Amino acid sequence: MSDYSTMVDTVDGTVSRQIFVSENVYRDELEHLFSRAWLFVGHESQIPKPGDFFQSRMGEESVLLCRDRTGIIHVFLNTCRHRGMKVCRYDEGNTPLFTCPYHAWTFALDGKLVGVPMADKLYDGVLDRSRWGLIEVAQMANYKGAIFATWDSSAPSFETYLGEARSQLDIVLDCRDGRPGGSEVLSGIQKWVVPSNWKFGTENFMGDTYHNVSHRSVDLVGISPNARSGMKGRRSDEISGTEHVWFAYPEGHGIHSMVLPEENWYVEAFRDSPVVEEYFRHCYEERKKRLGPERSRWVGLVGSIFPNTSFHARQPRSLFVWHPHGPQTMEVWRFYLVDADAPAEVKDFLRHYYMRYSGPAGMTEQDDMENWNYATAASAGTIARRYPYNYQQSLHATRPGHFGSAPESTQITEQNSRNFYARWADYVSGRDWDALIGVRG
């Protein structure tokens, strides 16, 4: 097994270009990383009723997120145990059974094999149906509606895997008024293929604000929820005066978050719609009451949960996954979130804003994709790949935990990326779980 720590030098702050283009590296990622890490599969709001299903992915492999007849949620590998055909070829829907279109083996929503054509005659008592049900993930977690799963039965619990990043993920999944959980996915998700290595997406959303020059044209045009009111930029100015903090969690997660000033005043962020503005003003006041003066000061921005799930915490509120399609290609999935009990006008307003900002037609996302596409192509160059990338930004500016135990920075930094690639190297090198969650001897 290869030792990939030689490709990631966190002391000097360099990373080999090979890890973005090598087929051998990619195969080790599938074998040792995506087969073990906790991966985002979908949201419970996508399968509200018994029989509902959503076809998702874990690494390169198709999986089914479904709710059985008793209401229990499952995640199954989407492959028939007979000859491997997908037992479901639809993106989402409702069904009483999954029937393979190749030889018609049929599976119940709890994964049990319940139908085999001509079973008595052709299998003559040798087929033990209890052995040939759908393959279920080793562990699944429903965290405030977000469904994560792992193929590794020895993996730590999802909350242990999250570590202190949990409080930052909460900002994404909790209601805007501070109630725990309560989010839902707006109908439909966006999917598109990008000629880029999946890791560029993950590291970008760990807090790379250094690249904001890329979005200069979007900022000049103005697509924010206050755009019609004359405000330029991608977002409303609701975070004026905040302290920016970058967290490099030992499990490999990286978060860019913010702390509001102690005065913690409300900033009108949705002036283009009086109804939406009133809703968010109410949520702000309620959140302050529920969480108290200190906790309510935290407002998320962006972050990545190792290895390939990222988020916008507020504007535009969303979860997205960088699915690997090969060393130089990925498929991006965007799940847009709103409070489930938000008024219809609020949901509709946010839907239009989310689409202006994100996705293949979103103005900001197009800038990012162009950067990552060129970076991936450059990593493959015969001469270029001999030279590592520089990750030395704020190399000595990280302080011990002030807001928690994770190392943090209050200036633009690549510490989150260095930390991510160090943990990545541990996974693809096949290290044990103590190393993978940052426990060092």
Sine and cosine of phi, psi and omega as CSV:
sin_phi,cos_phi,sin_psi,cos_psi,sin_omega,cos_omega
0.00,0.00,0.66,-0.75,-0.05,-1.00
-0.96,0.27,0.50,-0.87,0.12,-0.99
-0.97,-0.24,0.97,-0.25,-0.12,-0.99
-1.00,0.09,-0.01,1.00,0.03,-1.00
-0.90,0.44,-0.36,0.93,0.03,-1.00
-0.94,0.33,-0.32,0.95,0.01,-1.00
-1.00,-0.03,-0.17,0.99,-0.02,-1.00
-0.79,-0.61,0.96,-0.27,-0.02,-1.00
-0.97,-0.25,0.99,-0.12,-0.05,-1.00
-0.98,0.20,-0.28,0.96,0.03,-1.00
-0.97,0.22,-0.76,0.65,0.02,-1.00
-0.99,0.11,-0.37,0.93,0.02,-1.00
0.99,0.15,0.75,0.66,0.03,-1.00
-0.74,-0.68,0.47,-0.88,0.02,-1.00
-0.69,-0.72,0.74,-0.67,0.00,-1.00
-0.92,0.39,0.66,-0.75,0.08,-1.00
-0.93,0.37,-0.35,0.94,-0.05,-1.00
-0.86,0.52,-0.52,0.86,-0.10,-0.99
-0.94,0.35,-0.20,0.98,-0.01,-1.00
-0.99,-0.12,-0.15,0.99,-0.12,-0.99
-0.68,-0.73,-0.26,0.96,-0.11,-0.99
-0.96,0.27,0.76,-0.65,0.05,-1.00
-0.91,0.41,-0.60,0.80,0.02,-1.00
-0.91,0.42,-0.66,0.75,0.06,-1.00
-0.88,0.47,-0.69,0.72,-0.03,-1.00
-0.88,0.47,-0.67,0.74,0.02,-1.00
-0.89,0.47,-0.62,0.78,0.05,-1.00
-0.93,0.36,-0.53,0.85,0.09,-1.00
-0.88,0.47,-0.72,0.69,-0.01,-1.00
-0.90,0.43,-0.64,0.77,-0.07,-1.00
-0.97,0.26,-0.64,0.77,-0.19,-0.98
-0.92,-0.39,-0.26,0.97,-0.03,-1.00
-0.95,-0.31,-0.88,0.48,-0.08,-1.00
-0.94,0.34,-0.28,0.96,0.06,-1.00
-1.00,0.08,-0.11,0.99,-0.09,-1.00
-0.82,-0.57,-0.62,0.78,-0.10,-0.99
-0.93,0.37,0.37,-0.93,0.14,-0.99
-0.97,0.23,0.80,-0.61,-0.08,-1.00
-0.85,-0.52,0.60,-0.80,0.05,-1.00
-0.97,0.26,0.76,-0.65,-0.05,-1.00
-0.95,-0.33,-0.63,0.78,-0.03,-1.00
0.17,-0.99,-0.25,-0.97,-0.06,-1.00
-0.80,-0.60,0.62,-0.79,-0.06,-1.00
-0.86,0.50,-0.42,0.91,0.02,-1.00
-0.92,0.38,-0.26,0.97,0.04,-1.00
-0.99,0.16,-0.26,0.97,0.00,-1.00
-0.73,-0.69,0.90,0.44,-0.13,-0.99
-0.94,0.33,-0.43,0.90,-0.12,-0.99
-0.89,-0.45,0.45,-0.90,0.12,-0.99
-0.81,0.58,0.70,-0.71,-0.04,-1.00
1.00,-0.07,-0.24,0.97,0.02,-1.00
-0.95,0.32,0.58,-0.82,0.05,-1.00
-0.60,-0.80,0.38,-0.93,0.08,-1.00
-0.64,-0.77,0.82,-0.57,0.01,-1.00
-0.99,0.11,0.88,-0.47,-0.06,-1.00
-0.84,-0.54,-0.29,-0.96,-0.02,-1.00
-0.59,-0.80,0.50,-0.87,0.20,-0.98
-0.74,-0.67,0.95,-0.32,-0.18,-0.98
0.91,0.40,-0.77,-0.64,0.03,-1.00
-1.00,0.03,-0.15,0.99,-0.21,-0.98
-0.99,-0.11,0.67,-0.75,0.02,-1.00
-0.97,0.26,0.70,-0.71,0.06,-1.00
-0.74,-0.68,0.37,-0.93,0.03,-1.00
-0.92,-0.38,0.86,-0.52,0.17,-0.98
-1.00,-0.08,0.87,-0.48,-0.07,-1.00
-0.57,-0.82,0.31,-0.95,0.05,-1.00
-0.90,-0.44,0.85,-0.53,-0.05,-1.00
-0.98,0.20,-0.05,-1.00,-0.11,-0.99
-0.91,0.42,-0.39,0.92,0.02,-1.00
-1.00,-0.03,-0.01,1.00,0.02,-1.00
1.00,-0.09,-0.02,1.00,-0.01,-1.00
-0.98,0.22,0.67,-0.74,0.00,-1.00
-1.00,0.01,0.67,-0.74,0.03,-1.00
-0.75,-0.66,0.37,-0.93,0.18,-0.98
-0.76,-0.64,0.89,-0.46,-0.04,-1.00
-0.87,-0.50,0.51,-0.86,0.20,-0.98
-0.92,0.39,0.76,-0.65,-0.08,-1.00
-1.00,0.07,0.94,0.34,0.00,-1.00
-0.47,-0.88,0.71,-0.71,0.03,-1.00
-0.94,0.33,0.63,-0.77,-0.02,-1.00
-0.97,0.26,-0.12,0.99,-0.03,-1.00
-1.00,0.09,-0.87,0.49,0.00,-1.00
-0.71,-0.71,0.18,0.98,0.19,-0.98
1.00,-0.02,-0.09,1.00,0.03,-1.00
-0.87,0.50,0.51,-0.86,0.11,-0.99
-0.87,0.49,0.73,-0.68,0.07,-1.00
-0.99,0.12,-0.20,0.98,0.07,-1.00
-0.60,-0.80,0.80,-0.60,-0.02,-1.00
-0.92,-0.38,0.11,0.99,0.02,-1.00
-0.99,-0.14,0.52,-0.85,-0.02,-1.00
-0.92,0.39,-0.62,0.78,-0.03,-1.00
-0.28,-0.96,0.26,-0.97,0.02,-1.00
0.37,-0.93,-0.38,-0.92,0.02,-1.00
-0.67,-0.74,0.69,-0.72,-0.05,-1.00
-0.47,-0.88,0.49,-0.87,0.11,-0.99
-0.99,0.12,-0.37,0.93,-0.08,-1.00
-0.48,-0.88,0.34,-0.94,0.18,-0.98
-0.95,-0.32,0.87,-0.49,-0.03,-1.00
-0.89,-0.46,0.84,-0.54,0.01,-1.00
-0.92,0.39,0.78,-0.63,-0.03,-1.00
-0.97,0.23,-0.09,1.00,-0.04,-1.00
-1.00,0.09,-0.85,0.52,-0.02,-1.00
-0.80,-0.60,0.18,0.98,0.13,-0.99
0.92,0.38,0.40,0.91,0.21,-0.98
-0.90,0.44,0.66,-0.75,-0.13,-0.99
-0.83,-0.56,0.68,-0.74,-0.08,-1.00
-0.82,-0.57,0.65,-0.76,0.07,-1.00
-0.97,0.25,0.19,-0.98,-0.04,-1.00
-0.93,0.36,-0.26,0.97,0.11,-0.99
-1.00,-0.07,0.15,0.99,0.07,-1.00
1.00,-0.05,-0.17,0.99,-0.06,-1.00
-0.94,0.34,0.62,-0.78,0.10,-1.00
-0.97,0.23,0.90,-0.43,-0.10,-1.00
-0.89,-0.46,-0.21,0.98,-0.03,-1.00
-0.59,-0.81,0.81,-0.59,0.07,-1.00
-0.69,-0.73,0.91,-0.40,-0.02,-1.00
-0.83,0.56,0.73,-0.69,0.05,-1.00
0.81,0.59,0.60,0.80,-0.09,-1.00
-0.86,0.51,-0.71,0.71,-0.07,-1.00
-0.89,0.46,-0.64,0.77,-0.05,-1.00
-0.98,0.19,-0.70,0.72,-0.15,-0.99
-1.00,0.10,-0.47,0.88,-0.06,-1.00
-0.95,-0.31,-0.16,0.99,0.22,-0.98
0.70,0.71,0.71,0.71,0.08,-1.00
0.98,0.18,0.06,1.00,-0.04,-1.00
-1.00,-0.05,-0.24,0.97,-0.07,-1.00
-1.00,0.06,0.93,-0.38,0.08,-1.00
-1.00,-0.05,0.99,-0.16,-0.10,-1.00
-0.87,0.49,-0.48,0.88,-0.01,-1.00
-0.90,0.43,-0.31,0.95,0.00,-1.00
-1.00,0.00,-0.24,0.97,-0.22,-0.97
-0.86,-0.52,0.48,0.88,0.11,-0.99
-0.97,0.26,0.07,-1.00,0.05,-1.00
-0.88,0.47,0.54,-0.84,-0.02,-1.00
-0.99,0.16,0.86,-0.50,-0.05,-1.00
-0.98,-0.18,0.50,-0.87,0.03,-1.00
-0.86,0.51,0.42,-0.91,-0.02,-1.00
-0.94,0.35,-0.61,0.79,0.01,-1.00
-0.58,-0.82,0.56,-0.83,0.06,-1.00
-0.70,-0.72,0.57,-0.82,0.04,-1.00
-0.74,-0.67,0.73,-0.69,0.13,-0.99
-0.97,-0.24,0.99,-0.15,-0.05,-1.00
-0.97,-0.25,0.98,-0.19,0.01,-1.00
0.79,0.61,0.62,0.78,0.04,-1.00
0.99,-0.12,-0.37,0.93,0.03,-1.00
-1.00,0.09,0.79,-0.61,-0.05,-1.00
-0.99,-0.17,0.87,-0.50,0.09,-1.00
-0.89,-0.46,0.47,-0.88,-0.02,-1.00
-0.52,-0.85,0.34,-0.94,0.06,-1.00
-0.61,-0.79,0.50,-0.86,0.07,-1.00
-1.00,0.06,-0.09,1.00,-0.11,-0.99
-0.99,-0.16,0.93,-0.37,0.00,-1.00
-0.93,0.37,-0.35,0.94,-0.01,-1.00
-1.00,-0.04,0.00,1.00,0.01,-1.00
-0.90,0.43,0.53,-0.85,0.09,-1.00
-0.91,0.42,0.25,-0.97,0.04,-1.00
-0.85,0.52,0.36,-0.93,-0.04,-1.00
-0.88,0.47,-0.62,0.78,-0.01,-1.00
-0.93,0.37,-0.57,0.82,0.11,-0.99
-0.91,0.41,-0.66,0.75,0.02,-1.00
-0.88,0.47,-0.62,0.78,0.04,-1.00
-0.92,0.39,-0.65,0.76,-0.06,-1.00
0.88,0.47,-0.61,-0.79,-0.04,-1.00
-0.96,0.28,-0.17,0.99,0.08,-1.00
-0.92,0.39,-0.22,0.98,-0.01,-1.00
-0.82,0.57,-0.69,0.72,-0.05,-1.00
-0.90,0.44,-0.49,0.87,0.01,-1.00
-0.98,0.18,-0.60,0.80,0.09,-1.00
-0.91,0.41,-0.54,0.84,0.04,-1.00
-0.83,0.55,-0.61,0.79,-0.03,-1.00
-0.87,0.48,-0.52,0.85,0.01,-1.00
-0.97,0.23,-0.70,0.72,-0.19,-0.98
-1.00,0.00,-0.39,0.92,-0.01,-1.00
-0.97,0.23,0.40,-0.92,0.07,-1.00
-0.87,0.50,0.47,-0.89,-0.01,-1.00
-0.89,0.45,-0.31,0.95,0.02,-1.00
-0.99,-0.11,0.19,0.98,0.10,-1.00
1.00,-0.09,-0.11,0.99,0.07,-1.00
-0.93,0.38,0.61,-0.79,0.00,-1.00
-0.93,0.36,0.69,-0.73,-0.01,-1.00
0.91,0.41,-0.45,-0.89,0.09,-1.00
1.00,-0.07,0.08,1.00,0.02,-1.00
-1.00,0.06,0.31,-0.95,0.13,-0.99
-0.60,-0.80,0.35,-0.94,0.05,-1.00
-1.00,0.03,0.79,-0.61,0.13,-0.99
-0.87,0.50,0.59,-0.81,-0.12,-0.99
-0.79,0.62,0.82,-0.58,0.01,-1.00
1.00,0.08,0.53,-0.85,0.10,-0.99
-0.81,-0.59,0.39,-0.92,0.02,-1.00
-1.00,-0.07,0.68,-0.74,0.02,-1.00
-0.71,-0.70,0.71,-0.70,0.09,-1.00
-0.38,-0.92,0.45,-0.89,-0.07,-1.00
-0.99,-0.17,0.68,-0.73,-0.07,-1.00
-0.79,-0.62,0.72,-0.69,0.06,-1.00
-0.97,0.23,0.92,0.39,-0.06,-1.00
-0.54,-0.84,0.48,-0.88,0.14,-0.99
-0.94,0.34,0.63,-0.78,-0.10,-1.00
-0.88,0.47,-0.46,0.89,-0.09,-1.00
-0.94,0.34,-0.42,0.91,0.04,-1.00
-0.90,0.44,-0.60,0.80,0.04,-1.00
-0.92,0.40,-0.73,0.69,-0.01,-1.00
-0.85,0.52,-0.76,0.65,-0.08,-1.00
-0.94,0.35,-0.53,0.85,0.01,-1.00
-0.87,0.50,-0.64,0.77,-0.07,-1.00
-1.00,0.02,0.16,0.99,0.15,-0.99
-0.99,0.13,-0.03,1.00,0.05,-1.00
0.85,-0.53,0.53,0.85,0.03,-1.00
-0.99,0.17,0.98,0.20,0.08,-1.00
-0.99,0.12,-0.09,1.00,0.05,-1.00
-0.89,0.45,-0.39,0.92,-0.08,-1.00
-1.00,-0.02,0.21,0.98,-0.10,-1.00
-0.87,0.49,-0.34,0.94,0.08,-1.00
-0.86,0.51,-0.46,0.89,0.02,-1.00
-0.89,0.45,-0.44,0.90,-0.08,-1.00
-0.98,-0.20,0.33,0.94,-0.05,-1.00
-0.85,0.53,-0.67,0.74,-0.06,-1.00
-0.92,0.40,-0.61,0.79,0.03,-1.00
-0.92,0.40,-0.65,0.76,0.00,-1.00
-0.90,0.43,-0.55,0.83,0.01,-1.00
-0.95,0.31,-0.60,0.80,-0.01,-1.00
-0.95,0.32,-0.77,0.63,-0.02,-1.00
1.00,-0.02,0.95,-0.31,0.01,-1.00
-0.80,-0.61,0.22,0.98,-0.12,-0.99
-0.94,0.34,0.18,-0.98,0.08,-1.00
-0.91,0.42,-0.13,0.99,0.08,-1.00
-0.94,-0.34,0.30,0.95,-0.13,-0.99
-0.88,0.48,-0.70,0.72,-0.02,-1.00
-0.93,0.38,-0.37,0.93,0.04,-1.00
-0.99,0.11,0.03,1.00,0.11,-0.99
0.97,-0.23,0.03,1.00,-0.03,-1.00
-1.00,0.09,0.75,-0.66,0.07,-1.00
-1.00,0.08,0.20,-0.98,0.07,-1.00
0.97,-0.25,0.10,-1.00,-0.04,-1.00
-1.00,0.08,-0.50,0.87,-0.07,-1.00
-0.76,-0.65,0.24,-0.97,0.13,-0.99
-0.96,0.28,0.35,-0.94,-0.03,-1.00
-1.00,0.08,0.82,0.57,-0.05,-1.00
-1.00,0.05,-0.07,1.00,-0.06,-1.00
-0.88,-0.48,0.42,0.91,0.02,-1.00
-0.88,0.47,0.74,-0.67,0.05,-1.00
0.99,0.10,0.11,0.99,-0.02,-1.00
-0.98,0.20,0.39,-0.92,0.17,-0.99
-1.00,-0.09,0.82,-0.58,-0.01,-1.00
-1.00,0.02,0.70,-0.71,-0.01,-1.00
-0.72,-0.70,0.75,-0.66,0.06,-1.00
-0.96,-0.29,0.80,-0.60,-0.02,-1.00
-0.93,-0.37,0.78,-0.63,0.07,-1.00
-0.94,-0.35,0.99,-0.10,-0.09,-1.00
-0.98,0.17,0.59,-0.81,-0.08,-1.00
-0.88,0.48,-0.41,0.91,0.01,-1.00
-0.97,0.25,-0.11,0.99,0.01,-1.00
0.96,-0.30,-0.13,0.99,0.04,-1.00
-0.96,0.29,0.47,-0.88,0.08,-1.00
-0.66,-0.75,0.76,-0.66,-0.10,-1.00
-0.74,-0.67,0.65,-0.76,0.18,-0.98
-0.92,-0.39,0.94,-0.34,-0.07,-1.00
-0.83,-0.55,0.02,-1.00,-0.06,-1.00
-0.60,-0.80,0.50,-0.86,0.07,-1.00
-0.89,-0.46,0.84,-0.54,0.03,-1.00
-0.93,0.37,0.40,-0.91,0.08,-1.00
-0.85,0.52,0.37,-0.93,-0.02,-1.00
-0.86,0.51,-0.51,0.86,0.04,-1.00
-0.91,0.42,-0.55,0.84,0.14,-0.99
0.78,0.63,0.83,0.55,-0.02,-1.00
-1.00,0.08,0.34,-0.94,0.02,-1.00
-1.00,0.07,0.70,-0.72,0.06,-1.00
-0.91,-0.40,0.78,-0.62,0.02,-1.00
-0.91,0.41,0.90,-0.45,-0.11,-0.99
-0.91,-0.41,-0.09,1.00,-0.08,-1.00
-0.68,-0.73,0.78,0.63,-0.11,-0.99
-0.93,0.37,-0.29,0.96,-0.01,-1.00
-0.94,0.33,-0.21,0.98,0.02,-1.00
-0.61,-0.79,0.93,-0.36,0.01,-1.00
-0.85,0.53,-0.61,0.79,-0.01,-1.00
-0.91,0.41,-0.71,0.71,0.00,-1.00
-0.92,0.39,-0.66,0.75,0.02,-1.00
-0.87,0.50,-0.70,0.71,0.00,-1.00
-0.90,0.43,-0.62,0.78,0.01,-1.00
-0.88,0.48,-0.76,0.65,-0.05,-1.00
-0.95,0.31,-0.49,0.87,0.10,-0.99
-0.90,0.44,-0.69,0.72,0.04,-1.00
-0.89,0.46,-0.70,0.71,0.02,-1.00
-0.87,0.50,-0.65,0.76,0.02,-1.00
-0.87,0.50,-0.74,0.67,-0.02,-1.00
-0.91,0.42,-0.66,0.75,-0.01,-1.00
-0.92,0.39,-0.64,0.77,0.01,-1.00
-0.89,0.45,-0.64,0.77,0.00,-1.00
-0.90,0.44,-0.63,0.77,0.02,-1.00
-0.93,0.38,-0.69,0.72,-0.08,-1.00
-0.94,0.34,-0.70,0.71,-0.13,-0.99
-1.00,-0.05,-0.30,0.95,-0.02,-1.00
1.00,0.02,0.19,-0.98,-0.12,-0.99
-0.90,0.43,-0.45,0.90,-0.05,-1.00
-1.00,0.02,-0.81,0.58,-0.04,-1.00
-0.89,0.46,-0.55,0.83,-0.03,-1.00
-0.95,0.32,-0.22,0.98,0.02,-1.00
-0.96,0.28,-0.34,0.94,-0.02,-1.00
-0.98,0.18,0.83,-0.55,0.10,-1.00
-0.79,-0.61,0.83,-0.56,-0.05,-1.00
-0.96,0.28,0.32,-0.95,0.13,-0.99
-0.83,-0.55,-0.98,0.18,0.01,-1.00
-0.66,-0.75,0.24,-0.97,0.06,-1.00
-0.05,-1.00,0.20,-0.98,0.06,-1.00
-0.71,-0.70,0.77,-0.63,0.13,-0.99
-1.00,-0.06,0.85,-0.52,-0.08,-1.00
-0.82,0.57,0.68,-0.73,0.02,1.00
-0.99,-0.14,-0.46,0.89,-0.26,-0.97
-0.63,-0.77,0.46,0.89,0.08,-1.00
-0.90,-0.43,0.83,-0.56,-0.01,-1.00
-0.84,-0.54,0.16,-0.99,-0.01,-1.00
-0.47,-0.88,0.44,-0.90,0.39,-0.92
-0.97,-0.23,0.77,-0.63,-0.10,-1.00
-1.00,0.09,-0.45,0.89,-0.12,-0.99
-0.75,-0.66,-0.95,0.32,-0.05,-1.00
-0.83,-0.55,0.94,-0.34,-0.10,1.00
-1.00,0.00,0.81,-0.58,-0.09,-1.00
-0.90,0.43,0.87,-0.49,-0.09,-1.00
-0.22,-0.98,0.38,-0.93,0.22,-0.98
-0.92,-0.39,0.59,-0.81,0.05,-1.00
-0.56,-0.83,0.49,-0.87,-0.10,-1.00
-0.84,-0.54,0.69,-0.73,0.05,-1.00
-0.98,-0.19,1.00,-0.02,-0.05,-1.00
-0.98,0.19,0.77,-0.64,0.03,-1.00
-0.95,0.32,0.70,-0.71,0.05,-1.00
-0.84,-0.54,0.21,0.98,-0.14,-0.99
0.72,-0.69,0.16,-0.99,-0.06,-1.00
-0.89,0.46,-0.43,0.90,-0.07,-1.00
-0.85,-0.52,0.33,0.95,0.01,-1.00
-0.57,-0.82,0.62,-0.78,0.11,-0.99
-0.65,-0.76,0.34,-0.94,0.11,-0.99
-0.91,-0.42,0.81,-0.59,-0.05,-1.00
-0.99,-0.15,0.73,-0.68,0.09,-1.00
-0.87,-0.50,0.77,-0.63,0.05,-1.00
-0.92,-0.38,0.82,-0.57,0.09,-1.00
-0.94,-0.35,0.92,-0.40,-0.02,-1.00
-1.00,-0.01,0.74,-0.68,-0.11,-0.99
-0.93,-0.37,0.59,-0.81,0.16,-0.99
-0.61,-0.79,0.27,-0.96,0.16,-0.99
-0.92,0.38,0.73,-0.68,-0.06,-1.00
-0.86,0.50,-0.56,0.83,-0.06,-1.00
-0.99,-0.16,0.28,0.96,0.06,-1.00
-0.93,0.37,0.52,-0.86,0.04,-1.00
-0.86,0.51,0.47,-0.88,-0.03,-1.00
-0.85,0.53,-0.62,0.79,-0.01,-1.00
-0.91,0.42,-0.56,0.83,0.05,-1.00
-0.92,0.39,-0.73,0.69,0.00,-1.00
-0.88,0.48,-0.66,0.75,-0.03,-1.00
-0.93,0.38,-0.66,0.75,0.03,-1.00
-0.87,0.49,-0.73,0.69,-0.02,-1.00
-0.91,0.41,-0.61,0.79,0.02,-1.00
-0.84,0.54,-0.70,0.71,0.01,-1.00
-0.92,0.40,-0.63,0.78,0.03,-1.00
-0.92,0.40,-0.70,0.72,-0.01,-1.00
-0.84,0.54,-0.67,0.75,-0.04,-1.00
-0.95,0.31,-0.52,0.86,0.09,-1.00
-0.90,0.44,-0.59,0.81,-0.13,-0.99
-1.00,0.08,-0.74,0.67,-0.27,-0.96
-0.91,-0.41,0.07,-1.00,0.09,-1.00
0.99,0.15,0.02,-1.00,-0.06,-1.00
-0.89,0.45,-0.41,0.91,0.04,-1.00
-0.98,-0.22,-0.07,1.00,0.02,-1.00
-0.96,0.27,0.62,-0.78,-0.13,-0.99
-0.92,0.38,-0.60,0.80,-0.04,-1.00
-0.96,0.26,-0.67,0.74,-0.05,-1.00
-0.89,0.46,-0.55,0.84,0.00,-1.00
-0.88,0.47,-0.61,0.79,0.04,-1.00
-0.88,0.48,-0.73,0.68,-0.03,-1.00
-0.88,0.48,-0.72,0.69,-0.05,-1.00
-0.87,0.49,-0.64,0.76,0.01,-1.00
-0.88,0.48,-0.67,0.74,0.04,-1.00
-0.87,0.49,-0.75,0.66,-0.07,-1.00
-0.93,0.37,-0.58,0.82,0.02,-1.00
-0.88,0.47,-0.72,0.69,0.01,-1.00
-0.92,0.38,-0.62,0.79,-0.01,-1.00
-0.90,0.44,-0.64,0.77,0.02,-1.00
-0.92,0.40,-0.72,0.70,0.02,-1.00
-0.87,0.49,-0.65,0.76,0.00,-1.00
-0.92,0.40,-0.51,0.86,-0.01,-1.00
-0.93,0.37,-0.36,0.93,-0.06,-1.00
-1.00,-0.03,-0.15,0.99,-0.05,-1.00
-0.88,0.47,0.66,-0.75,-0.04,-1.00
-0.83,0.55,-0.71,0.70,0.02,-1.00
-0.99,0.14,-0.71,0.71,-0.10,-0.99
-0.86,0.51,-0.63,0.78,-0.10,-0.99
-0.95,0.30,-0.08,1.00,0.11,-0.99
-0.97,0.24,-0.24,0.97,-0.10,-0.99
-0.91,-0.42,0.79,-0.62,-0.06,-1.00
-0.96,0.28,0.24,-0.97,0.11,-0.99
-1.00,0.06,0.52,-0.86,-0.01,-1.00
-1.00,0.00,0.86,-0.51,0.07,-1.00
-0.84,-0.54,0.66,0.75,-0.10,-0.99
-1.00,-0.05,0.00,1.00,-0.07,-1.00
-0.85,0.53,0.79,-0.61,0.00,-1.00
0.78,0.63,0.68,0.74,-0.08,-1.00
-0.87,0.49,-0.55,0.84,-0.04,-1.00
-0.89,-0.45,0.39,0.92,-0.08,-1.00
-0.94,-0.33,0.16,0.99,0.03,-1.00
-1.00,0.08,0.71,-0.71,-0.02,-1.00
-0.95,-0.30,0.38,-0.93,0.13,-0.99
-0.86,0.51,0.35,-0.94,-0.06,-1.00
-0.83,0.56,0.81,-0.59,0.10,-1.00
-0.96,-0.26,-0.66,0.75,0.01,-1.00
-1.00,-0.06,-0.10,1.00,0.00,-1.00
-0.07,-1.00,-0.24,-0.97,-0.03,-1.00
-1.00,0.02,-0.28,0.96,-0.04,-1.00
-0.95,0.32,0.61,-0.79,0.11,-0.99
-0.84,0.54,0.59,-0.81,-0.08,-1.00
-0.59,-0.80,0.27,-0.96,0.02,-1.00
-0.63,-0.77,0.52,-0.85,0.08,-1.00
-0.93,-0.37,0.28,0.96,0.14,-0.99
-0.73,-0.69,0.32,-0.95,-0.01,-1.00
-0.80,0.60,0.75,-0.66,-0.15,-0.99
-0.54,-0.84,0.42,-0.91,0.17,-0.98
-0.96,-0.28,0.26,0.96,0.05,-1.00
-0.87,0.50,-0.64,0.77,0.02,-1.00
-0.87,0.49,-0.65,0.76,0.03,-1.00
-0.93,0.36,-0.68,0.73,0.03,-1.00
-0.86,0.50,-0.68,0.74,0.01,-1.00
-0.91,0.42,-0.67,0.74,0.02,-1.00
-0.86,0.51,-0.73,0.68,-0.05,-1.00
-0.95,0.31,-0.49,0.87,0.10,-0.99
-0.91,0.43,-0.67,0.74,0.03,-1.00
-0.94,0.33,-0.62,0.78,0.08,-1.00
-0.82,0.58,-0.71,0.71,-0.01,-1.00
-0.89,0.45,-0.58,0.81,0.05,-1.00
-0.90,0.44,-0.68,0.73,0.00,-1.00
-0.90,0.44,-0.82,0.57,-0.11,-0.99
-0.94,0.34,-0.25,0.97,0.11,-0.99
-1.00,0.03,-0.06,1.00,0.09,-1.00
0.98,0.20,0.51,0.86,-0.02,-1.00
-0.96,0.28,0.19,-0.98,-0.05,-1.00
-0.99,0.13,0.11,-0.99,-0.13,-0.99
-0.92,0.38,-0.47,0.89,0.07,-1.00
-0.86,0.52,-0.70,0.72,0.03,-1.00
-0.92,0.39,-0.63,0.78,-0.10,-0.99
-0.94,0.35,-0.43,0.90,0.07,-1.00
-0.96,-0.26,0.27,0.96,0.18,-0.98
1.00,0.07,0.30,0.96,0.06,-1.00
-1.00,0.02,0.91,-0.41,-0.04,-1.00
-0.94,-0.35,0.66,-0.75,0.02,-1.00
-0.99,0.13,0.00,0.00,0.00,0.00
